[in-house]
Amino acid sequence: MVGKMKQYENIQGILMDTKFLMQNYNKKSNDLLKLLAKNVEETKI
C-alpha cells in the first residue's frame, strides 16, 4: 500500500509538515516565512 495514498492523505501530510515547520523554526525570519508561504501557494495537487 505504500505509494498509493489517497489525495486527502497527501494534503493532510502537507498540512502537518507545514505546521511543524511554522512551529519549530525561527519565527523572526520574515524571509523564511515568505518563502514557505510562496512554496505552499505554488504547490499544485
Short mmCIF file of the C-alpha atoms (twelve columns), coordinates in Angstrom:
data_MODEL
# 
_entry.id   MODEL 
# 
loop_
_atom_site.group_PDB 
_atom_site.id 
_atom_site.type_symbol 
_atom_site.label_atom_id 
_atom_site.label_alt_id 
_atom_site.label_comp_id 
_atom_site.label_asym_id 
_atom_site.label_seq_id 
_atom_site.Cartn_x 
_atom_site.Cartn_y 
_atom_site.Cartn_z 
_atom_site.pdbx_PDB_model_num 
ATOM 1  C CA . MET A 1  0.000  0.000  0.000  1 
ATOM 2  C CA . VAL A 2  2.998  2.319  0.262  1 
ATOM 3  C CA . GLY A 3  2.887  4.892  -2.523 1 
ATOM 4  C CA . LYS A 4  -0.866 4.584  -3.017 1 
ATOM 5  C CA . MET A 5  -2.010 7.429  -0.803 1 
ATOM 6  C CA . LYS A 6  -5.410 8.955  -1.283 1 
ATOM 7  C CA . GLN A 7  -5.469 12.653 -2.186 1 
ATOM 8  C CA . TYR A 8  -6.776 13.707 1.246  1 
ATOM 9  C CA . GLU A 9  -3.918 11.782 2.914  1 
ATOM 10 C CA . ASN A 10 -1.389 13.659 0.791  1 
ATOM 11 C CA . ILE A 11 -2.970 17.015 1.677  1 
ATOM 12 C CA . GLN A 12 -3.054 16.109 5.378  1 
ATOM 13 C CA . GLY A 13 0.659  15.275 5.233  1 
ATOM 14 C CA . ILE A 14 1.471  18.619 3.597  1 
ATOM 15 C CA . LEU A 15 -0.520 20.484 6.254  1 
ATOM 16 C CA . MET A 16 1.190  18.608 9.079  1 
ATOM 17 C CA . ASP A 17 4.648  19.278 7.589  1 
ATOM 18 C CA . THR A 18 3.830  22.976 7.165  1 
ATOM 19 C CA . LYS A 19 2.521  23.224 10.742 1 
ATOM 20 C CA . PHE A 20 5.710  21.571 12.044 1 
ATOM 21 C CA . LEU A 21 7.917  23.979 10.101 1 
ATOM 22 C CA . MET A 22 5.958  27.023 11.276 1 
ATOM 23 C CA . GLN A 23 6.144  25.917 14.930 1 
ATOM 24 C CA . ASN A 24 9.763  24.789 15.061 1 
ATOM 25 C CA . TYR A 25 11.788 27.256 13.030 1 
ATOM 26 C CA . ASN A 26 12.846 30.816 13.720 1 
ATOM 27 C CA . LYS A 27 9.639  32.838 13.602 1 
ATOM 28 C CA . LYS A 28 11.597 36.082 13.409 1 
ATOM 29 C CA . SER A 29 12.786 35.333 9.887  1 
ATOM 30 C CA . ASN A 30 10.223 37.033 7.658  1 
ATOM 31 C CA . ASP A 31 12.150 35.960 4.565  1 
ATOM 32 C CA . LEU A 32 11.876 32.289 5.567  1 
ATOM 33 C CA . LEU A 33 8.145  32.611 6.280  1 
ATOM 34 C CA . LYS A 34 7.565  34.392 2.955  1 
ATOM 35 C CA . LEU A 35 9.478  31.664 1.116  1 
ATOM 36 C CA . LEU A 36 7.461  28.953 2.867  1 
ATOM 37 C CA . ALA A 37 4.180  30.735 2.042  1 
ATOM 38 C CA . LYS A 38 5.235  31.167 -1.604 1 
ATOM 39 C CA . ASN A 39 6.098  27.470 -1.929 1 
ATOM 40 C CA . VAL A 40 2.799  26.405 -0.369 1 
ATOM 41 C CA . GLU A 41 0.854  28.692 -2.727 1 
ATOM 42 C CA . GLU A 42 2.725  27.421 -5.793 1 
ATOM 43 C CA . THR A 43 2.234  23.748 -4.943 1 
ATOM 44 C CA . LYS A 44 -0.381 22.227 -7.189 1 
ATOM 45 C CA . ILE A 45 -2.009 18.925 -6.404 1 
# 
